[in-house]
Amino acid sequence: MNLSMPNPVQPTEASVEEPMVRFRGVTKRYGDLTVLDHLDLDVQAGEKVAIIGPSGSGKSTLLRALMTLEDIDEGVIMVDGEPLTHMPGADGQLVPASARHQRSVRGKVGMVFQSFNLFPHMNALQNVMEAPVQVLGMPKAQARERAEELLAMVGLEDKLDHYPSQLSGGQQQRVAIARALAMRPKVMLFDEVTSALDPELCGEVLNVIRRLGDAHSLTMLMVTHQMGFAREFADRVCFFNQGRIHEQGSPDELFGNPQQERTQAFLSAVNEAH
């Protein structure tokens, strides 16, 4: 693993200017296939970034690396001023992170997946309570109160006792969002959260995410094929191609006047498909 990094990503006192998320030279390979190619990306606190691009361009791998579900081969990922993939060694240089260090920093990140991944034997309330009690050691009464608040926030206050099999796909995805929020993350990741849903259910989940964005100063990264939502919701849109950010800008810039030929071709193909 290559640990030679420029000075700016050495651990520093967290400052106002410090990005909430920082990728520096991040590379991920599967054999001969490079999925992330020396990726650099800064995401500011409270910023909402939509990530678009063709299949296989590295979009979901970026999120999975941020959740430490994928090890990276080169580079460093920082969250809230702390290295996630690395930690300071005895000589002050960064060394690969221990599992304990990764767990500590990863606690600042929550993720909602394409598949809902709810516990089938637990009702909605229990699904949201489980991690705060088991991982954070939160008292059950406090965890229940928080779970009830979050389920109300996603519009499911009348479904607390329903099991996943009794909920629609859109409702299950909203429980999954509440469950991720229960851990009080600073960063929320959404990986194609509407792709398994029909258009009507897709709309209800996007409305919940929209309300979250309005109500909380969460930093959000969203991989999506929903171009209309990305245009409306995001502060910045990053177009990925072959493991790199090929073009980025405000939604108006990227959708209204894309500069790169590859971006233009992708958006044109998406528009034709719809």
C-alpha positions in Angstrom: 0.0 0.0 0.0 1.3 3.4 -0.9 1.2 5.7 2.2 3.1 8.7 0.8 0.6 11.5 1.0 0.8 15.3 0.7 1.0 17.2 3.9 -2.6 18.6 3.9 -4.1 15.2 4.9 -1.9 14.7 7.9 -4.0 14.9 11.1 -4.6 18.5 12.0 -6.8 20.4 14.5 -10.3 20.3 13.0 -11.0 23.7 11.6 -14.0 25.5 10.0 -12.4 25.0 6.6 -11.8 21.2 7.2 -13.9 19.2 4.8 -16.3 16.8 6.4 -15.2 14.1 3.9 -11.9 14.0 2.1 -10.6 11.5 -0.4 -6.9 11.9 -1.4 -5.4 9.7 -4.1 -7.9 6.9 -3.3 -7.4 3.8 -5.5 -9.3 0.6 -5.4 -8.5 -2.4 -7.7 -10.1 -5.8 -8.2 -7.2 -7.7 -9.9 -6.5 -5.9 -13.1 -9.6 -3.7 -12.9 -9.1 -0.3 -11.4 -12.5 0.9 -9.9 -11.3 4.0 -8.2 -8.3 5.7 -9.9 -6.4 8.1 -7.6 -9.6 9.8 -6.6 -9.6 13.3 -5.0 -12.8 14.6 -3.5 -13.6 17.1 -0.8 -17.2 17.4 0.6 -17.9 20.3 3.0 -20.0 20.0 6.2 -23.7 20.2 5.3 -23.0 19.8 1.5 -25.3 17.6 -0.5 -23.5 15.9 -3.3 -25.1 13.8 -6.0 -22.9 11.2 -7.7 -24.0 10.1 -11.2 -22.4 8.1 -14.0 -22.5 4.9 -15.9 -22.5 1.5 -14.3 -19.1 0.3 -13.2 -17.7 3.9 -12.9 -16.9 3.5 -9.2 -19.9 5.4 -7.7 -21.0 2.7 -5.2 -17.4 1.7 -4.5 -16.8 5.2 -3.3 -19.6 4.9 -0.7 -18.6 1.4 0.3 -15.0 2.6 0.9 -16.4 5.4 3.1 -18.3 2.8 5.1 -15.1 0.6 5.3 -17.0 -2.1 3.5 -14.2 -2.1 0.9 -10.5 -1.8 1.7 -8.6 0.7 -0.5 -5.3 0.0 -2.1 -3.8 3.5 -2.1 -4.6 6.9 -0.7 -6.3 8.2 2.5 -9.9 8.9 3.4 -10.7 11.5 6.1 -13.9 12.0 8.0 -14.5 15.1 10.1 -10.8 15.8 10.2 -9.8 12.3 11.2 -8.2 9.6 9.0 -10.6 6.7 8.5 -8.4 4.3 6.6 -5.3 5.2 8.5 -4.2 6.4 11.9 -1.1 8.2 13.3 1.7 5.8 14.0 4.4 6.1 16.6 6.5 8.4 14.4 3.6 10.6 13.5 3.3 9.1 10.0 0.0 7.6 8.9 -0.2 3.8 9.2 -3.1 1.5 8.2 -5.9 1.8 10.7 -6.8 -0.8 13.3 -10.3 -2.2 13.3 -11.0 -0.3 16.5 -9.9 3.0 15.0 -12.0 2.4 11.9 -15.1 1.6 13.9 -14.7 4.8 15.9 -14.4 7.1 12.9 -17.0 5.1 10.9 -19.5 5.8 13.6 -19.8 9.3 12.1 -21.2 7.8 8.8 -24.6 6.3 8.1 -25.6 4.5 4.9 -28.9 3.5 3.3 -28.6 0.7 0.7 -30.4 -0.2 -2.4 -31.7 -3.3 -0.6 -33.5 -2.5 2.6 -31.6 -5.0 4.8 -34.1 -4.8 7.7 -34.3 -7.6 10.3 -37.3 -9.6 9.2 -38.1 -10.8 12.8 -38.2 -7.3 14.2 -40.9 -4.7 13.7 -40.1 -1.2 12.5 -39.6 0.2 16.0 -37.2 -2.7 17.0 -35.3 -2.3 13.7 -34.6 1.3 14.5 -33.8 0.7 18.2 -31.4 -2.2 17.8 -28.2 -0.5 16.8 -28.3 2.4 19.4 -28.9 -0.1 22.2 -26.4 -2.8 21.0 -23.7 -0.5 19.6 -24.0 2.8 21.4 -25.2 1.3 24.7 -28.2 3.7 24.7 -30.8 2.9 27.4 -33.8 1.2 25.9 -36.3 3.9 26.9 -34.1 6.6 25.3 -33.6 4.4 22.2 -37.4 3.9 21.9 -38.1 7.6 22.2 -35.6 8.4 19.5 -36.9 5.6 17.2 -40.5 6.9 17.6 -39.3 10.4 16.7 -37.4 9.2 13.6 -40.2 7.0 12.4 -42.6 9.9 12.7 -40.2 12.1 10.8 -40.2 9.6 7.9 -44.0 9.4 8.1 -44.4 6.0 9.7 -45.7 6.8 13.2 -48.6 4.5 12.5 -46.4 1.5 11.5 -44.3 1.1 14.6 -45.5 -2.5 15.2 -45.4 -3.6 11.6 -42.9 -6.1 10.4 -41.0 -5.7 7.1 -43.2 -8.3 5.4 -46.2 -6.1 6.3 -44.6 -2.9 4.7 -44.4 -1.8 1.1 -40.9 -1.3 -0.4 -41.1 2.4 0.1 -42.1 2.0 3.7 -39.2 -0.5 4.3 -36.8 2.0 2.8 -38.0 4.7 5.0 -37.5 2.5 8.1 -34.0 1.9 6.8 -33.4 5.7 6.6 -34.7 6.1 10.2 -32.4 3.2 11.3 -29.3 4.9 9.8 -30.3 8.2 11.4 -30.7 6.6 14.8 -26.9 6.3 15.1 -26.6 10.1 14.9 -24.2 10.2 11.9 -22.7 13.4 10.6 -22.5 12.0 7.1 -25.4 10.1 5.3 -24.8 8.0 2.3 -27.5 6.9 -0.1 -26.7 4.2 -2.6 -29.4 4.0 -5.3 -32.0 3.9 -2.6 -34.9 4.1 -5.0 -33.8 1.7 -7.7 -35.8 -1.2 -6.3 -39.0 0.8 -6.1 -41.8 1.6 -8.5 -42.2 5.4 -9.4 -44.9 6.2 -6.8 -42.9 4.6 -4.0 -39.7 6.2 -5.3 -41.4 9.6 -4.9 -42.2 9.0 -1.2 -38.7 8.0 -0.4 -37.2 11.0 -2.2 -39.6 13.3 -0.3 -38.2 11.9 3.0 -34.7 12.5 1.8 -35.7 16.0 0.7 -37.2 16.8 4.2 -34.0 15.4 5.8 -31.9 17.8 3.8 -34.1 20.7 4.7 -34.3 19.9 8.4 -30.8 18.8 9.3 -27.3 20.0 8.6 -26.2 16.5 7.5 -23.6 16.1 4.9 -25.1 13.8 2.2 -23.6 11.8 -0.6 -26.1 10.2 -2.9 -25.5 7.8 -5.8 -28.5 8.1 -8.0 -30.0 7.5 -11.5 -32.8 10.0 -10.6 -31.5 13.0 -12.6 -34.4 15.2 -11.8 -34.0 14.7 -8.1 -30.2 15.2 -8.3 -30.8 18.5 -10.1 -33.3 19.7 -7.5 -31.7 18.4 -4.3 -27.9 18.6 -4.7 -25.6 21.5 -4.1 -23.1 19.8 -6.4 -23.2 17.0 -8.9 -20.2 14.8 -9.7 -20.1 12.8 -12.9 -18.0 9.7 -12.5 -16.3 7.9 -15.4 -13.7 5.1 -15.1 -13.1 5.6 -11.4 -12.6 9.4 -11.5 -14.6 12.5 -11.3 -14.9 13.4 -15.0 -16.8 16.6 -14.5 -18.5 18.3 -11.6 -20.4 21.5 -10.9 -23.6 22.9 -9.6 -26.8 21.1 -10.9 -27.5 24.0 -13.3 -24.0 23.9 -14.7 -23.7 20.1 -15.0 -27.2 19.4 -16.3 -27.7 22.7 -18.2 -24.3 23.1 -19.8 -22.0 20.1 -19.5 -18.5 20.8 -20.8 -17.2 17.3 -21.4 -18.2 15.1 -24.3 -18.5 12.0 -22.2 -20.9 13.9 -19.8 -23.0 15.1 -22.7 -23.3 11.6 -24.1 -24.3 10.1 -20.7 -27.0 12.7 -20.0 -28.3 12.5 -23.6 -28.6 8.7 -23.2 -30.4 9.1 -19.9 -32.8 11.6 -21.3 -33.6 9.3 -24.3 -34.2 6.4 -21.9 -36.9 8.4 -20.1 
